[in-house]
């Protein structure tokens, strides 16, 4: 009689351990699914902050002067800012292109004074 109760106790303990192991495995699986979502959310938030920080202020779209927002730029200033940003991007592109040509050996060496 007593061996039967010990045997039942062992079976129920094994069942609890198996259930705990299965629950723990499901928990880790959910954590693994959640991790990329959190990384993506962090990247989106970071990109949003950078975009807000580095983007020009708004251009007014209202036709009435009293409806213009205080932090917006006049269109002419906006155009000059965009032109300077494009010029800067071209300069960076050309510098990177020149550097990559020097690294791969496709550019002729400088004939200047070095």
N, CA, C and O atoms as a GROMACS GRO file, in nm:
protein
  456
    1UNK      N    1   0.081  -0.119   0.000
    1UNK     CA    2   0.000   0.000   0.000
    1UNK      C    3   0.086   0.126   0.000
    1UNK      O    4   0.059   0.222  -0.072
    2UNK      N    5   0.188   0.123   0.081
    2UNK     CA    6   0.269   0.241   0.092
    2UNK      C    7   0.350   0.265  -0.036
    2UNK      O    8   0.372   0.380  -0.073
    3UNK      N    9   0.393   0.162  -0.104
    3UNK     CA   10   0.468   0.177  -0.228
    3UNK      C   11   0.380   0.240  -0.335
    3UNK      O   12   0.430   0.312  -0.422
    4UNK      N   13   0.252   0.214  -0.329
    4UNK     CA   14   0.161   0.272  -0.425
    4UNK      C   15   0.151   0.424  -0.408
    4UNK      O   16   0.148   0.497  -0.507
    5UNK      N   17   0.147   0.472  -0.285
    5UNK     CA   18   0.137   0.615  -0.262
    5UNK      C   19   0.268   0.685  -0.299
    5UNK      O   20   0.265   0.798  -0.348
    6UNK      N   21   0.382   0.621  -0.276
    6UNK     CA   22   0.509   0.678  -0.316
    6UNK      C   23   0.518   0.684  -0.467
    6UNK      O   24   0.565   0.782  -0.524
    7UNK      N   25   0.472   0.578  -0.531
    7UNK     CA   26   0.474   0.573  -0.677
    7UNK      C   27   0.384   0.683  -0.736
    7UNK      O   28   0.422   0.747  -0.834
    8UNK      N   29   0.267   0.704  -0.678
    8UNK     CA   30   0.178   0.811  -0.725
    8UNK      C   31   0.241   0.947  -0.702
    8UNK      O   32   0.230   1.037  -0.785
    9UNK      N   33   0.308   0.963  -0.588
    9UNK     CA   34   0.375   1.089  -0.558
    9UNK      C   35   0.485   1.118  -0.658
    9UNK      O   36   0.505   1.232  -0.699
   10UNK      N   37   0.558   1.013  -0.696
   10UNK     CA   38   0.666   1.030  -0.794
   10UNK      C   39   0.609   1.068  -0.931
   10UNK      O   40   0.664   1.155  -0.999
   11UNK      N   41   0.499   1.004  -0.971
   11UNK     CA   42   0.437   1.035  -1.100
   11UNK      C   43   0.387   1.179  -1.103
   11UNK      O   44   0.403   1.248  -1.204
   12UNK      N   45   0.326   1.224  -0.994
   12UNK     CA   46   0.275   1.362  -0.993
   12UNK      C   47   0.390   1.462  -0.992
   12UNK      O   48   0.380   1.569  -1.052
   13UNK      N   49   0.501   1.429  -0.924
   13UNK     CA   50   0.617   1.517  -0.923
   13UNK      C   51   0.678   1.523  -1.063
   13UNK      O   52   0.719   1.630  -1.108
   14UNK      N   53   0.686   1.410  -1.131
   14UNK     CA   54   0.738   1.408  -1.268
   14UNK      C   55   0.649   1.490  -1.361
   14UNK      O   56   0.697   1.562  -1.449
   15UNK      N   57   0.519   1.480  -1.341
   15UNK     CA   58   0.425   1.558  -1.422
   15UNK      C   59   0.443   1.707  -1.399
   15UNK      O   60   0.437   1.786  -1.494
   16UNK      N   61   0.465   1.747  -1.274
   16UNK     CA   62   0.488   1.888  -1.244
   16UNK      C   63   0.618   1.938  -1.306
   16UNK      O   64   0.623   2.049  -1.358
   17UNK      N   65   0.721   1.857  -1.300
   17UNK     CA   66   0.850   1.895  -1.358
   17UNK      C   67   0.837   1.909  -1.509
   17UNK      O   68   0.889   2.004  -1.568
   18UNK      N   69   0.766   1.814  -1.571
   18UNK     CA   70   0.747   1.821  -1.717
   18UNK      C   71   0.664   1.944  -1.754
   18UNK      O   72   0.694   2.012  -1.852
   19UNK      N   73   0.561   1.971  -1.677
   19UNK     CA   74   0.478   2.089  -1.703
   19UNK      C   75   0.558   2.217  -1.685
   19UNK      O   76   0.545   2.311  -1.763
   20UNK      N   77   0.642   2.220  -1.580
   20UNK     CA   78   0.726   2.337  -1.557
   20UNK      C   79   0.825   2.355  -1.672
   20UNK      O   80   0.844   2.466  -1.721
   21UNK      N   81   0.889   2.245  -1.714
   21UNK     CA   82   0.983   2.252  -1.826
   21UNK      C   83   0.915   2.301  -1.953
   21UNK      O   84   0.972   2.382  -2.026
   22UNK      N   85   0.795   2.253  -1.979
   22UNK     CA   86   0.721   2.295  -2.098
   22UNK      C   87   0.684   2.443  -2.088
   22UNK      O   88   0.696   2.517  -2.186
   23UNK      N   89   0.640   2.486  -1.971
   23UNK     CA   90   0.606   2.627  -1.952
   23UNK      C   91   0.728   2.716  -1.966
   23UNK      O   92   0.721   2.824  -2.025
   24UNK      N   93   0.840   2.672  -1.913
   24UNK     CA   94   0.965   2.748  -1.924
   24UNK      C   95   1.009   2.758  -2.070
   24UNK      O   96   1.056   2.862  -2.115
   25UNK      N   97   0.995   2.649  -2.143
   25UNK     CA   98   1.030   2.648  -2.284
   25UNK      C   99   0.941   2.744  -2.364
   25UNK      O  100   0.989   2.817  -2.450
   26UNK      N  101   0.813   2.744  -2.334
   26UNK     CA  102   0.720   2.837  -2.401
   26UNK      C  103   0.754   2.982  -2.367
   26UNK      O  104   0.746   3.070  -2.452
   27UNK      N  105   0.792   3.006  -2.242
   27UNK     CA  106   0.830   3.140  -2.200
   27UNK      C  107   0.950   3.189  -2.278
   27UNK      O  108   0.951   3.302  -2.327
   28UNK      N  109   1.054   3.105  -2.290
   28UNK     CA  110   1.173   3.144  -2.365
   28UNK      C  111   1.142   3.163  -2.514
   28UNK      O  112   1.200   3.250  -2.578
   29UNK      N  113   1.053   3.082  -2.568
   29UNK     CA  114   1.014   3.098  -2.708
   29UNK      C  115   0.946   3.234  -2.728
   29UNK      O  116   0.971   3.302  -2.828
   30UNK      N  117   0.859   3.272  -2.634
   30UNK     CA  118   0.794   3.403  -2.644
   30UNK      C  119   0.894   3.517  -2.629
   30UNK      O  120   0.884   3.619  -2.698
   31UNK      N  121   0.991   3.499  -2.540
   31UNK     CA  122   1.096   3.601  -2.525
   31UNK      C  123   1.177   3.615  -2.653
   31UNK      O  124   1.213   3.726  -2.692
   32UNK      N  125   1.206   3.504  -2.718
   32UNK     CA  126   1.280   3.508  -2.844
   32UNK      C  127   1.200   3.577  -2.954
   32UNK      O  128   1.258   3.642  -3.040
   33UNK      N  129   1.069   3.564  -2.951
   33UNK     CA  130   0.984   3.633  -3.050
   33UNK      C  131   0.974   3.781  -3.017
   33UNK      O  132   0.964   3.864  -3.108
   34UNK      N  133   0.976   3.814  -2.891
   34UNK     CA  134   0.960   3.953  -2.848
   34UNK      C  135   1.086   4.036  -2.871
   34UNK      O  136   1.077   4.156  -2.896
   35UNK      N  137   1.201   3.972  -2.862
   35UNK     CA  138   1.328   4.044  -2.875
   35UNK      C  139   1.342   4.119  -3.007
   35UNK      O  140   1.376   4.237  -3.005
   36UNK      N  141   1.316   4.056  -3.124
   36UNK     CA  142   1.328   4.133  -3.249
   36UNK      C  143   1.226   4.248  -3.258
   36UNK      O  144   1.254   4.353  -3.315
   37UNK      N  145   1.109   4.227  -3.202
   37UNK     CA  146   1.008   4.334  -3.203
   37UNK      C  147   1.055   4.454  -3.122
   37UNK      O  148   1.038   4.568  -3.164
   38UNK      N  149   1.115   4.428  -3.007
   38UNK     CA  150   1.166   4.538  -2.924
   38UNK      C  151   1.284   4.607  -2.991
   38UNK      O  152   1.296   4.730  -2.983
   39UNK      N  153   1.371   4.530  -3.056
   39UNK     CA  154   1.483   4.592  -3.128
   39UNK      C  155   1.433   4.681  -3.241
   39UNK      O  156   1.484   4.791  -3.262
   40UNK      N  157   1.333   4.633  -3.314
   40UNK     CA  158   1.276   4.711  -3.423
   40UNK      C  159   1.211   4.838  -3.371
   40UNK      O  160   1.227   4.945  -3.430
   41UNK      N  161   1.138   4.827  -3.261
   41UNK     CA  162   1.074   4.944  -3.202
   41UNK      C  163   1.179   5.046  -3.157
   41UNK      O  164   1.161   5.166  -3.175
   42UNK      N  165   1.288   4.997  -3.099
   42UNK     CA  166   1.396   5.086  -3.056
   42UNK      C  167   1.459   5.156  -3.176
   42UNK      O  168   1.485   5.276  -3.171
   43UNK      N  169   1.484   5.082  -3.283
   43UNK     CA  170   1.543   5.141  -3.404
   43UNK      C  171   1.450   5.245  -3.465
   43UNK      O  172   1.495   5.351  -3.509
   44UNK      N  173   1.320   5.215  -3.469
   44UNK     CA  174   1.222   5.311  -3.523
   44UNK      C  175   1.219   5.439  -3.440
   44UNK      O  176   1.216   5.549  -3.494
   45UNK      N  177   1.220   5.423  -3.309
   45UNK     CA  178   1.219   5.539  -3.220
   45UNK      C  179   1.346   5.621  -3.235
   45UNK      O  180   1.342   5.744  -3.240
   46UNK      N  181   1.459   5.552  -3.243
   46UNK     CA  182   1.586   5.620  -3.261
   46UNK      C  183   1.590   5.695  -3.394
   46UNK      O  184   1.637   5.809  -3.400
   47UNK      N  185   1.541   5.632  -3.499
   47UNK     CA  186   1.537   5.697  -3.630
   47UNK      C  187   1.442   5.816  -3.629
   47UNK      O  188   1.469   5.918  -3.693
   48UNK      N  189   1.333   5.804  -3.558
   48UNK     CA  190   1.238   5.915  -3.548
   48UNK      C  191   1.301   6.034  -3.477
   48UNK      O  192   1.286   6.148  -3.521
   49UNK      N  193   1.374   6.008  -3.367
   49UNK     CA  194   1.442   6.116  -3.296
   49UNK      C  195   1.547   6.182  -3.385
   49UNK      O  196   1.558   6.305  -3.390
   50UNK      N  197   1.626   6.099  -3.456
   50UNK     CA  198   1.728   6.154  -3.545
   50UNK      C  199   1.664   6.235  -3.658
   50UNK      O  200   1.715   6.340  -3.697
   51UNK      N  201   1.554   6.185  -3.710
   51UNK     CA  202   1.485   6.256  -3.817
   51UNK      C  203   1.434   6.392  -3.770
   51UNK      O  204   1.446   6.492  -3.840
   52UNK      N  205   1.378   6.394  -3.652
   52UNK     CA  206   1.328   6.519  -3.596
   52UNK      C  207   1.443   6.616  -3.569
   52UNK      O  208   1.430   6.736  -3.590
   53UNK      N  209   1.554   6.562  -3.523
   53UNK     CA  210   1.669   6.646  -3.490
   53UNK      C  211   1.734   6.705  -3.614
   53UNK      O  212   1.775   6.821  -3.612
   54UNK      N  213   1.746   6.627  -3.721
   54UNK     CA  214   1.823   6.669  -3.837
   54UNK      C  215   1.738   6.718  -3.954
   54UNK      O  216   1.793   6.765  -4.054
   55UNK      N  217   1.609   6.708  -3.945
   55UNK     CA  218   1.524   6.753  -4.055
   55UNK      C  219   1.497   6.901  -4.042
   55UNK      O  220   1.494   6.956  -3.932
   56UNK      N  221   1.479   6.966  -4.155
   56UNK     CA  222   1.446   7.109  -4.148
   56UNK      C  223   1.306   7.128  -4.092
   56UNK      O  224   1.223   7.036  -4.091
   57UNK      N  225   1.282   7.248  -4.046
   57UNK     CA  226   1.149   7.277  -3.993
   57UNK      C  227   1.049   7.283  -4.106
   57UNK      O  228   1.086   7.283  -4.224
   58UNK      N  229   0.925   7.289  -4.072
   58UNK     CA  230   0.818   7.281  -4.170
   58UNK      C  231   0.813   7.403  -4.261
   58UNK      O  232   0.848   7.514  -4.221
   59UNK      N  233   0.767   7.380  -4.382
   59UNK     CA  234   0.740   7.489  -4.474
   59UNK      C  235   0.592   7.518  -4.463
   59UNK      O  236   0.511   7.425  -4.467
   60UNK      N  237   0.554   7.645  -4.448
   60UNK     CA  238   0.412   7.675  -4.432
   60UNK      C  239   0.335   7.642  -4.560
   60UNK      O  240   0.377   7.675  -4.671
   61UNK      N  241   0.223   7.578  -4.541
   61UNK     CA  242   0.138   7.545  -4.656
   61UNK      C  243   0.013   7.631  -4.658
   61UNK      O  244  -0.062   7.629  -4.756
   62UNK      N  245  -0.009   7.705  -4.553
   62UNK     CA  246  -0.129   7.790  -4.546
   62UNK      C  247  -0.111   7.911  -4.636
   62UNK      O  248   0.000   7.962  -4.652
   63UNK      N  249  -0.219   7.957  -4.694
   63UNK     CA  250  -0.213   8.074  -4.781
   63UNK      C  251  -0.233   8.204  -4.704
   63UNK      O  252  -0.197   8.312  -4.751
   64UNK      N  253  -0.288   8.193  -4.586
   64UNK     CA  254  -0.309   8.312  -4.503
   64UNK      C  255  -0.191   8.329  -4.407
   64UNK      O  256  -0.151   8.232  -4.342
   65UNK      N  257  -0.135   8.449  -4.397
   65UNK     CA  258  -0.019   8.470  -4.308
   65UNK      C  259  -0.048   8.443  -4.162
   65UNK      O  260   0.042   8.403  -4.088
   66UNK      N  261  -0.170   8.463  -4.117
   66UNK     CA  262  -0.201   8.442  -3.975
   66UNK      C  263  -0.208   8.294  -3.939
   66UNK      O  264  -0.206   8.259  -3.821
   67UNK      N  265  -0.215   8.206  -4.039
   67UNK     CA  266  -0.224   8.062  -4.012
   67UNK      C  267  -0.088   7.994  -4.012
   67UNK      O  268  -0.079   7.874  -3.990
   68UNK      N  269   0.018   8.070  -4.036
   68UNK     CA  270   0.152   8.013  -4.042
   68UNK      C  271   0.200   7.978  -3.901
   68UNK      O  272   0.180   8.054  -3.806
   69UNK      N  273   0.262   7.861  -3.889
   69UNK     CA  274   0.314   7.818  -3.760
   69UNK      C  275   0.442   7.892  -3.728
   69UNK      O  276   0.516   7.931  -3.819
   70UNK      N  277   0.468   7.912  -3.601
   70UNK     CA  278   0.582   7.992  -3.558
   70UNK      C  279   0.716   7.925  -3.592
   70UNK      O  280   0.812   7.995  -3.624
   71UNK      N  281   0.723   7.790  -3.587
   71UNK     CA  282   0.852   7.724  -3.609
   71UNK      C  283   0.878   7.691  -3.756
   71UNK      O  284   0.976   7.624  -3.787
   72UNK      N  285   0.793   7.736  -3.847
   72UNK     CA  286   0.811   7.704  -3.988
   72UNK      C  287   0.904   7.804  -4.056
   72UNK      O  288   0.922   7.917  -4.009
   73UNK      N  289   0.964   7.761  -4.168
   73UNK     CA  290   1.055   7.844  -4.245
   73UNK      C  291   0.984   7.900  -4.368
   73UNK      O  292   0.893   7.836  -4.422
   74UNK      N  293   1.024   8.018  -4.413
   74UNK     CA  294   0.975   8.064  -4.542
   74UNK      C  295   1.029   7.974  -4.653
   74UNK      O  296   1.134   7.912  -4.636
   75UNK      N  297   0.960   7.967  -4.763
   75UNK     CA  298   0.996   7.875  -4.870
   75UNK      C  299   1.136   7.903  -4.926
   75UNK      O  300   1.209   7.809  -4.957
   76UNK      N  301   1.175   8.028  -4.938
   76UNK     CA  302   1.307   8.060  -4.992
   76UNK      C  303   1.418   8.010  -4.900
   76UNK      O  304   1.520   7.960  -4.948
   77UNK      N  305   1.399   8.023  -4.770
   77UNK     CA  306   1.499   7.970  -4.675
   77UNK      C  307   1.503   7.818  -4.681
   77UNK      O  308   1.608   7.755  -4.671
   78UNK      N  309   1.384   7.760  -4.698
   78UNK     CA  310   1.376   7.614  -4.708
   78UNK      C  311   1.453   7.566  -4.830
   78UNK      O  312   1.528   7.469  -4.821
   79UNK      N  313   1.435   7.632  -4.944
   79UNK     CA  314   1.506   7.594  -5.066
   79UNK      C  315   1.656   7.605  -5.049
   79UNK      O  316   1.730   7.515  -5.089
   80UNK      N  317   1.703   7.716  -4.990
   80UNK     CA  318   1.847   7.732  -4.972
   80UNK      C  319   1.902   7.625  -4.877
   80UNK      O  320   2.014   7.578  -4.897
   81UNK      N  321   1.827   7.587  -4.775
   81UNK     CA  322   1.871   7.483  -4.683
   81UNK      C  323   1.880   7.349  -4.756
   81UNK      O  324   1.976   7.274  -4.737
   82UNK      N  325   1.780   7.318  -4.837
   82UNK     CA  326   1.780   7.192  -4.911
   82UNK      C  327   1.896   7.190  -5.011
   82UNK      O  328   1.961   7.087  -5.027
   83UNK      N  329   1.921   7.302  -5.078
   83UNK     CA  330   2.033   7.308  -5.173
   83UNK      C  331   2.166   7.284  -5.101
   83UNK      O  332   2.252   7.214  -5.154
   84UNK      N  333   2.182   7.341  -4.983
   84UNK     CA  334   2.306   7.320  -4.909
   84UNK      C  335   2.318   7.175  -4.862
   84UNK      O  336   2.427   7.119  -4.860
   85UNK      N  337   2.206   7.113  -4.825
   85UNK     CA  338   2.210   6.972  -4.785
   85UNK      C  339   2.246   6.882  -4.903
   85UNK      O  340   2.322   6.786  -4.888
   86UNK      N  341   2.191   6.914  -5.021
   86UNK     CA  342   2.224   6.835  -5.140
   86UNK      C  343   2.370   6.853  -5.176
   86UNK      O  344   2.438   6.756  -5.210
   87UNK      N  345   2.420   6.975  -5.167
   87UNK     CA  346   2.561   7.001  -5.196
   87UNK      C  347   2.651   6.924  -5.099
   87UNK      O  348   2.752   6.866  -5.140
   88UNK      N  349   2.616   6.924  -4.974
   88UNK     CA  350   2.693   6.851  -4.873
   88UNK      C  351   2.690   6.700  -4.902
   88UNK      O  352   2.793   6.633  -4.890
   89UNK      N  353   2.574   6.648  -4.938
   89UNK     CA  354   2.562   6.506  -4.970
   89UNK      C  355   2.647   6.470  -5.092
   89UNK      O  356   2.709   6.364  -5.095
   90UNK      N  357   2.650   6.559  -5.194
   90UNK     CA  358   2.734   6.535  -5.312
   90UNK      C  359   2.881   6.536  -5.275
   90UNK      O  360   2.958   6.452  -5.323
   91UNK      N  361   2.923   6.630  -5.190
   91UNK     CA  362   3.062   6.636  -5.147
   91UNK      C  363   3.102   6.508  -5.073
   91UNK      O  364   3.210   6.454  -5.095
   92UNK      N  365   3.016   6.461  -4.987
   92UNK     CA  366   3.044   6.337  -4.914
   92UNK      C  367   3.052   6.220  -5.011
   92UNK      O  368   3.141   6.136  -5.000
   93UNK      N  369   2.958   6.214  -5.104
   93UNK     CA  370   2.958   6.106  -5.204
   93UNK      C  371   3.088   6.107  -5.285
   93UNK      O  372   3.150   6.003  -5.305
   94UNK      N  373   3.129   6.225  -5.331
   94UNK     CA  374   3.252   6.235  -5.410
   94UNK      C  375   3.374   6.197  -5.327
   94UNK      O  376   3.465   6.131  -5.378
   95UNK      N  377   3.378   6.237  -5.202
   95UNK     CA  378   3.491   6.202  -5.116
   95UNK      C  379   3.498   6.051  -5.094
   95UNK      O  380   3.606   5.992  -5.098
   96UNK      N  381   3.383   5.988  -5.071
   96UNK     CA  382   3.381   5.844  -5.052
   96UNK      C  383   3.419   5.771  -5.181
   96UNK      O  384   3.490   5.671  -5.177
   97UNK      N  385   3.372   5.821  -5.294
   97UNK     CA  386   3.405   5.761  -5.422
   97UNK      C  387   3.556   5.770  -5.449
   97UNK      O  388   3.618   5.673  -5.492
   98UNK      N  389   3.612   5.886  -5.423
   98UNK     CA  390   3.757   5.905  -5.442
   98UNK      C  391   3.836   5.814  -5.348
   98UNK      O  392   3.936   5.755  -5.389
   99UNK      N  393   3.793   5.803  -5.226
   99UNK     CA  394   3.861   5.718  -5.130
   99UNK      C  395   3.853   5.571  -5.172
   99UNK      O  396   3.952   5.498  -5.162
  100UNK      N  397   3.737   5.528  -5.219
  100UNK     CA  398   3.724   5.388  -5.262
  100UNK      C  399   3.810   5.360  -5.384
  100UNK      O  400   3.864   5.250  -5.397
  101UNK      N  401   3.824   5.458  -5.474
  101UNK     CA  402   3.911   5.440  -5.590
  101UNK      C  403   4.057   5.429  -5.547
  101UNK      O  404   4.134   5.351  -5.604
  102UNK      N  405   4.095   5.508  -5.448
  102UNK     CA  406   4.233   5.502  -5.399
  102UNK      C  407   4.260   5.367  -5.333
  102UNK      O  408   4.368   5.310  -5.348
  103UNK      N  409   4.162   5.317  -5.259
  103UNK     CA  410   4.180   5.190  -5.189
  103UNK      C  411   4.193   5.076  -5.289
  103UNK      O  412   4.277   4.987  -5.272
  104UNK      N  413   4.110   5.077  -5.394
  104UNK     CA  414   4.115   4.968  -5.492
  104UNK      C  415   4.226   4.988  -5.592
  104UNK      O  416   4.253   4.897  -5.671
  105UNK      N  417   4.292   5.103  -5.593
  105UNK     CA  418   4.403   5.127  -5.683
  105UNK      C  419   4.362   5.169  -5.822
  105UNK      O  420   4.443   5.163  -5.914
  106UNK      N  421   4.239   5.212  -5.840
  106UNK     CA  422   4.189   5.253  -5.972
  106UNK      C  423   4.219   5.400  -6.003
  106UNK      O  424   4.209   5.441  -6.118
  107UNK      N  425   4.255   5.476  -5.904
  107UNK     CA  426   4.280   5.619  -5.926
  107UNK      C  427   4.429   5.640  -5.949
  107UNK      O  428   4.512   5.575  -5.884
  108UNK      N  429   4.464   5.730  -6.039
  108UNK     CA  430   4.606   5.760  -6.058
  108UNK      C  431   4.661   5.830  -5.934
  108UNK      O  432   4.589   5.907  -5.871
  109UNK      N  433   4.788   5.806  -5.899
  109UNK     CA  434   4.844   5.872  -5.780
  109UNK      C  435   4.852   6.022  -5.800
  109UNK      O  436   4.861   6.070  -5.913
  110UNK      N  437   4.850   6.093  -5.691
  110UNK     CA  438   4.857   6.240  -5.696
  110UNK      C  439   4.991   6.283  -5.753
  110UNK      O  440   5.095   6.235  -5.709
  111UNK      N  441   4.990   6.370  -5.848
  111UNK     CA  442   5.113   6.424  -5.906
  111UNK      C  443   5.160   6.546  -5.829
  111UNK      O  444   5.264   6.603  -5.862
  112UNK      N  445   5.084   6.586  -5.727
  112UNK     CA  446   5.114   6.707  -5.649
  112UNK      C  447   5.241   6.691  -5.568
  112UNK      O  448   5.323   6.606  -5.602
  113UNK      N  449   5.260   6.766  -5.469
  113UNK     CA  450   5.388   6.778  -5.402
  113UNK      C  451   5.421   6.682  -5.291
  113UNK      O  452   5.505   6.720  -5.210
  114UNK      N  453   5.368   6.566  -5.276
  114UNK     CA  454   5.408   6.477  -5.167
  114UNK      C  455   5.515   6.388  -5.210
  114UNK      O  456   5.562   6.305  -5.132
   0.00000   0.00000   0.00000
